[in-house]
Amino acid sequence: MDKDRFLRVFKESLEVITEKRFFSSELGYQGQLVSELNKRLIMELVFSNRAVVEQEYQKRLKDHGIRIRPDIIIHVPYSEGIHSSRKEDNYVVIQLKKNSSKKDALDDLKKIDLLFQNLDYPLGVFLNIGSEKNFYSYYLGEYRDRIHCFAVLLSAEDKVIIHKSP
């Protein structure tokens, strides 16, 4: 996986979401982000052509070793006979919050850590919608090289302002 290429595509996807309505709810923004990522990832062929962008995919304790529902994942769905384990072909996990508090951001960052530990996702993204705070400086986990935190804010001129780390 080309992390820099994905992060460029991710940022481009954030920049084109300028409809005020999508900044009013996490779910609305999430749906639009999935749509934009699908368009751009297919054009860029960042991942395997079997990779999918999925929303709210339930990770079950029996199958995944954890029980959480990440907001967005990019992976090749597990298939017996093709994969030897559920740790294969996982690319990106994305957690979103609208105007997140520090506590909620840290909770989402812990969920990303669990996905790193249990399913070997190489990249995790936290996105705070409608805010300038990306919360990267509060991350105390052991995966600083895999975590990228963004905050998106729509200006009065309907221009997206992005704050990212590291």
ABEGO torsion letter per residue (X at the ends): XBAAAAAAAAAAAAAABABAAAAABAAAAAAAAAAAAAAAAAAAGABBAABBBBBGBBBBAAAAGBBBBBABBBBBBBBBGABABAABGBABBBBBBBGBBAAAAAAAAAAAAAAAAAAGBABBBBBBBGBABAGAAABABAAAAABBBBBBBBBAAGBBBBBBOX
